[in-house]
Amino acid sequence: MGIQKTFKALSDNTRREILELLKDGAVSAGDIAARFDMTAATISHHLAVLKDAELVSDEKRGKFIYYELNTSVIDDIIRWMTAFQGGNNDAK
């Protein structure tokens, strides 16, 4: 897991909103772009960052590209973060 890339991708509100859109299944790039008041190029950049962090995958279907969550990376993040639970609680 490229944790730096993952957290960089998650640090942006627009990218987090895109992930929210994808939580129920694959969505076309055009439908994603239609949900934001930004240029298609800007949305394309956000999708590229998410893809580079392996948070999403893409698949071409005919003329359209569909994006989908990569839940394995999200599972890795959750496992990594929950490893900090149960640590030294003496500071309470």
HELIX and SHEET records of a PDB file:
HELIX    1   1 ILE A    3  LEU A   10  1                                   8    
HELIX    2   2 ASN A   13  LEU A   22  1                                  10    
HELIX    3   3 ALA A   29  ALA A   34  1                                   6    
HELIX    4   4 ALA A   40  ASP A   52  1                                  13    
HELIX    5   5 THR A   71  THR A   82  1                                  12    
SHEET    1   A 3 VAL A  27  SER A  28  0                                        
SHEET    2   A 3 PHE A  64  LEU A  69 -1                                        
SHEET    3   A 3 VAL A  56  ARG A  61 -1                                        
END                                                                             
